[in-house]
Amino acid sequence: MQARELVVTVSPHFSIPEKYTQYLQNRLVQLGYDLHKPETLSQVIRELSQKFLLRQLSLDYWADSKYRAAYLSYFQVLNYLRARAVLSEASRQNFLVSAKKISDWGCGLGAASWAILDHEAESLNLVDAVDSSDSALGELKKFFEFLNVNVEISKKNLGQIRECQSDTLILSYVLNEVASWPEIPDHVQRLIIIEPSTHQASRALLKWREEILTRGWYAWAPCVHQGPCPVYTQSPRDWCHHRINWNKPEWFVELEKHLPMRNDTLTMSYLLIARQPPPERHRFLARVIGDEQEERGKSRQQICRGERREFLSWLHRDQVSPYLERGDLIKLRDFEEKKNEVRISSTSGFDLIDD
């Protein structure tokens, strides 16, 4: 049998920096727990997870040391990696080149702040971490002190967002918790929005995208166009979410052995939105937004390049195996349109955009 023609995407694997692991271990010991004693730690993680599901927590649950330990060792780690992946895409798109000040608004324990401090662009400085919880801000201050960095911390709620002084605003896992989305101050030039990958949260984010683009804003990522989102407008079931790979440290592997949850990959919904349009090249690219689906005689994978709901497809008889990952950017070259499919017969039908 003839071997299939392959184009294998090397998807980035994100990791937890060693200095962050050191902080976690030092801090957990102070809170009465230990990364290397997963049985005890897993019990409070399970308890906190259940309370999240049942919505039984107050806004300041971090005041309880066991919940703080549970959040730091599990949810904080996963949300840091999600934020790191979104910032990586922002870097890829030169989204933050002109940023002068960045605010992590509604920061909680600061997962997005951790990601910003780990960003490869040394010129970026997080100048403001904002939350309404004294307990959360107190914990974040300990982290900044551990790293010996000087970051301004402010106690404000989402209703005070018009007081934001930065030109770039990060809202990470904030908007899904409010009934109405805030008005963005006129001087804010860029928004980084990270939300859960659930159907409800993601479609709410897509609806908000439709609204804010009518006010003169532009989508940079994951979108490659400025028209109505076909995932939102042409299907009541679809939602747009991203998936990343990550390298689990050994202590996390051991921790998961005592948990019912597995996180071999991580998902999130996100948007990069700016008042300035993205580079012109965006108009000629497509983004892979779905997993490969094998059907009778062919395979297909959802892509986004405009206002139509489309799938990249290939026939099995053509011996093609693109193996594209969610989030990949491609430039289509040689293809045939079949209803809602963009069909290729070889891997020369597209170019994979690495930069």
Secondary structure, 3 states (H helix, E strand, C coil): CCCCEECCCCCCEECCCHHHHHHHHHHHHHCCCCCCCHHHHHHHHHHHHHHHHHCCCCCCHHHCHHHHHHHHHHHHHHHHHHHHHHHHHHHHCCCCCCCCCEEEECCCCCHHHHHHHCCCCCCCCEEEEEECCHHHHHHHHHHHHHHCCCCCEEECCHHHHHHCCCCEEEEECCHHHCCCCCCCCCCCCEEEEEECCCHHHHHHHHHHHHHHHCCCCEEEECCCCCCCCHHHHCCCCCCCCEEEEECCCHHHHHHHCCCCCCCCEEEEEEEEEECCCCCHHHHHCEEECCCCEEECCEEEEEEECCCCCEEEEEEHHHCEECCCCCCCEEEECCCEEECCEEECCCHHHEEEECC
